[in-house]
Amino acid sequence: MKLARGLFAVAYPFAVFAFVRWLAPRWDARALRLVPVFINLGLLYAFAGTLRSGPTMLERFARMRDPNLSPARVRHCRTATAVWCGFFAANAAVCLALAWAGPLWLWTLYTGAIAYLLMALLFAVEWLVRSWRFHRLAVAWADPVLRRFFPEGPAA
């Protein structure tokens, strides 16, 4: 199995190169702008797949830190995974629209900066909500600030 995986890893770039060379006469340069769409769809597939057959993606990450999650934390992980799925779907749609109909400068700005800022914002909001709900403020620099804003979270 390891040998097959290794051969696939070595052959994959050559197969992609051969496919691109084969497409060259029929090539549309806008197709290269679809790479972020496929990345977002791949992430959507990975995250959504865990919603159907648990544990969810975020629950897997959470269990790396704390193997004994409460049912409330498991529900939170499921909800947050669904939110990330929505983000990846919306991001893929925006990237697709910009790749096919938008100007190159706007596609570059969105895929190179704005999408990453939106991801960071979603991650930060999820972290704040999790910190408030479960009162787990484990980051030394953030503890005093977050305890001032969130003195008591809801009962977990």
N, C-alpha and C positions, 0 to 999 in steps of 0.2 A: 504493500500500500504506500509506504514512504517513497519507494522508487517511482511509482506512478505519479504521486504528487510532485516529486522533484522534476520528473520529465515534463509534466504539465506546466510547471512554473518556468521551465527553460523554453518550452515550445510556444507558450502563450504569446510572448512579444513578437516572435517570428510569424505566428499566425495572424496577429493583428496587422503587422506590416504587410504581409501578403494580401490580406483583405483590402487594405487601403490602396495598395498598388493596383489591385484588380478593379477597384472603384474609380480610379483616377480619371478615366475618360468621362464618367458620368458624375463627377464630383461637384458638390456645392459647398463652398467654403463655410457657409453657415452651419453645416453639420458639425464642425469642430466646436461650435458654441453649445452643442447639446451635451457636452461632457458633464457640466454641473447638474443637468436634468437627470442623467443616468445615475450620478452619485446620490442625489436626493431620493430617487426611486429605489435605489439599492438599500439605502438607510431605512426608507419607509417599509420596504419588504422585510428587512431584518427586525425592526421594532414591531410591526404589525403582526408578524408571525408569532412573536412571543405573547401577544394578546390572546391569540386563539389557543395556544398550547403553552400554559404557564410553566415556570415563573416568568414574569415579564422582564424585559431588558433591564429596567431600573431596579427591579427587585434583585436581580442577579448582582448588580453592582452594589446594592445596599447590603446584601448578605456577605459580601467580601469583607465588609467592615464590622457588621453585627449579624452573626448567623441566626440569632433569635429575634426575629421581627414580630412585632405585635400585629394582630389583624388590622388595626387602623393604619399602620405603616405599610402593610401589604396593599391595602386599598389605595393609599396615597401613591404608591409606586405604580399601580395599575392606571390610575387617573393621569399621573404625570407622563407615563408612556403613551397614553392616548393623545395627550396634548402634543408631545413630540411628533407623533404620527401626523397630526394635523399640520404642524409646522413644516414637516418634510414635504407633505403633499402640496401645501400652498407655495412653498419655496420652489418646488419643481415646476409648478404652473407658471409662476412669475418668470423663472429662468427660461422656460419654453417660449413664453410670449416675447420676451426680450430677445431671445436667440433668433427667432424667426421674423419678428416684425419690428424690433427696436433698433435704434442706431447702435453702432459698435461701442461708442463711448459710454452710453447708458448701461449696456450689458456688462461692460468691464467694471464700471463703478458699482453696479449691484452685486455681481458675482465676486468681485475682488474686495469689497469693503462692507457694503450695506448688509449683505446676507450674514456675514460673520458677526457684525455688530448686533443683528437681530438674534442670532444664536446665543451670543454672550448675554444679551438682555434676558432672554428666556431662561437661560441657565441661572442667572442671578436671581430672577424672580422666584424660580422654583426653589432655590436654596433658601431664600428668605421665608417663603411660605413653609417649607419643611422645618426651618429653625423655629419659627413661631408656633407651628402646630405641635411639634414634639419636644420643644424646649431642649434641643440638643445643640448647644452652642459650643462647639469644640475648637473653634479657631481663636487663638489667644488675642489677636488684635481686634477681633470683631465682638468678643464677649461683652465688654463694657458698653459699646455702642448699641448692640442689639438688645441687651437687657434694659437699656434706658427706653428704647422704643417698644419692646415687647416684654413687659415685666412678667406677664403670665399668659401662656398660650392656652388654647382650649384643652380639655382633658383628652389625653390620647387614649 
